[in-house]
Amino acid sequence: MAACARVESAFRRRPAHSTHERILRKLIRRDEPLDSGFALDDAALDSILTATDTLFFDGALAGRVQWEWSSDPRYLTDLIGTTALRQCQGRDGFETLVVLSAPVLRDERYDRRLLLSVFLHELIHCYLFITCGFEARMHGGHTAGFYRIAALIDAWVGPRYLSICKLRENPERFCKLPPTVQVTEGQTHDRRWDTYLHEGTDSQRNSFHLVRSTLPPIHDQAPPRPYWSNDGANY
């Protein structure tokens, strides 16, 4: 829980009306209509990463988080986001890679809260992996500390707006248009929101660990960073 306490302490120490707090609130656009047409671009996500790191994570993510989009088929039907970790090359500690589903998170049927929720969700994983290493893989990465941090950010944003720690519950709330996926009897949500929980091992060509699942490589072809691999956490 030390990592969680660090987040709570950093948040309490934040200066009143800090620049990063204003930036993050502006990007989240809590008070702007969800049908305004505003979409988060890559530059906005980079700014969210920096502001969130400063405001909540005490600078722990600086230089240790990379993120990218993927259109791999599994990011259409199985996953909306993954976070992986590896030991740093040439320095101590860990660094992380976030992969976001381009087919789902850029789908105009969903408003900006879905992308915001997923990205912030994965940044919490990044923080815990960087500060706790492989110990943060317990419970599929969703430890008690994870939920405490998610609740803190949710409360700061505003109740029931993002619901980072309850991302899979009632995903239709993010829809701007009626969903096209048929839900069979007994199901409560689209299959793409299911979580795949199974342990994994290192792949031979990579050394990058996803926390909760053994999955094919992130890219169909050899990735530009051949030492990244997958044996871990996804959403």
N, C-alpha and C positions, 0 to 999 in steps of 0.2 A: 504493500500500500504506500510505500515511500514515494513512488513515482506519481501516484494520484495526489498525495499531499503536496508534492512540488507544484502540480498544476493549480491546486486550490490556493496555495500561497502566492504564486505568481499572479493569479487573477485578483487576489485581494490587494496586492501591492501596486496594481496598475494605477498610473496617474489619472486623475479625473479628466475626462474629455481628451484622452490620448489620441494621437494621430492615427495609430493603427486601429483603435476602436472605431473611430469615425470612418476609416476606409472600409473596414469589414462590414459595418452597418450599411454603408452606401452600396456595397456590392451585393449584400443579401437583399436589400430593397424590401424590407419587411412591410412597409406601408404602401408600396406601389401595387396596383392591381396585377394579378397573376396573368391576365390576358393582355398585358400591355405590349407584348411582342418583344420585350427585352430578353436577350439570350446571353448566357455567359460564354465568352470566348476564352481562348487559351491564356491571353494576357490577364484576364480577370481571375482565372484559376491560379495563376502564378501569384497574383496579388493576395488572393485569399490564403494561399499557403504561407506567404510571408507574414501577413497580418495575424493569422491564427497562431503561428509559431511564436510571435512576439507577445500576443495577448494572453495565451493560455499555456504554451509549452516552454516558456522561459528560454527560447532560442535553441532548444535541443534539436530541432529539425534542420537547422541551417547547414547546408552542404551535404546532407545525408538523405535527402528524399529526391527521387526522380519519379516522374509520372509520364504516362503516354496513353494514347487511345489504341484500341484494338477492334478489328472487325472480324476476328476469328469466329467461325460458326458457333463455338461454345459460348461466346459473349452475346449471342442472340437468344439462345434457348436455356442456358444454364446459369450464366453469371452476369452480374451488372458491374462488379468491381472486384479486384483482388489486390492484396498487399503481400509482398514477399520481402524477405530480409536475407542479408549475407554479411559476413565479416568484411570490414573495410579492407581495401587493397592499399597497403603501404601506410596504414595508421591504425590506431586502436579503435575498438568499438564496432558498431554495426551501421549499415546503411540500408535503405529500403527502396523498393520499386512499386509504384501504384499503377495498375492497368485498369482503364475505364472502358466500359462497353460503348463503342461508338454507335452501334445500331439502336441501342435502347436509350442512352442518355442524350443523344442528339435527335431523338424522335420528337417531332413537333406535337405529338399527342400529349406529351407530358410537360407540365410547367417547370419552371426553373428550380423549384424546391426539391425535385428528385435528384438532380445533379448536385445541388448544394448538400443534400443529406448524405448522398453516397460519398462525395469527396471528403467531407468533414469526418464521416465514419471511418474512412480509410486513413485519414491523417491521425486519428486517435490510435489506430493500429500501429502506424509508423512510430509515433511517440513511444508507445509501450515496447515495441520491438527494439528501438534504439536504446532505451534506458534499461530494459530488463533482459534483452536478448531472447534466447530460445525459451526462457521460462514463461514468456508472454503467450506461448502457444497453448497453454492450458485452457480447457473448455473451448477449444476452437478459436482462441484469441479473445473470446468475450468473457473476460474475467470480471470479478466484482469491481475492480479498479476501472475497467473499461466503461462499465455502466455508470459509475460515479462521474467520470469525466464527461460522458455523453449527456448525462442529466444536467451537469453544470452548464454546458454549452447550450443545450436546449432551453434552459431557464433564461440564459442571457439573451438568446434570440427572441424568445417569447413563446408562451405555452402553445402546444399543438400546432406549431408552424412547420417545423422540420421533423421532430420526433426521431432523432438520430438513433436512439437505442431501440426503437420499435419500427425499424425500417420496413420489415416484411409484413407488418400488420396493416391491412386495408390499403394496399398500394394504389387502389383506384382513386384515392383522394388526390393523387398527383395528376390525374388525367384531365386534360382540357377537352378531349373528345371521348365519346363512348369507346371502351376497349373493344378490339376486334377479336380477341382470343376467347374461344368458348370455354367456359368453366363447367366441368362435369359435376354431377351430383356428388356431394361429399367433399368437394374441394372448396377452399375458402379464398384462394388467390391463384393468380396466374403461375404456371409452372416455372417461369423464368425467375420467380422470387424464391424458389426452394433453395435450401442450403445443402451442399454436398459435404458430408463429414466423413472423411477417412484419412488415415495416416499415410504419409508418403516417405520416400527416401530420395537421396540425391540422385540426379541423373548423371550419366557419365560425362556429358559435355558441359554441364553447368554446375554451379555450386550455390545457387540462389534458392532459398527455401520459402515456399508458400506455407502458411501455417496450418491449413486444415485439409488439404486434399492433394492427392496424386493426380495430376492432370497432364495432358500433352503439353509440349513446349508452348510458350506464349505466342511464338511466331511459327507459321508453317515451314519457313525456311530458316536456316541458321541465323540467329539473331546477331545484331552488330556487336553485342557484348556477350561473347560465347560463354562467359562464366556465370551468367544468370541462370538459375534453374527454378523449378517449382516443386515445393513440397509443403504446402501450408494453408494460408487463410484466404477465404473468398467470401463474396456475398452475391 
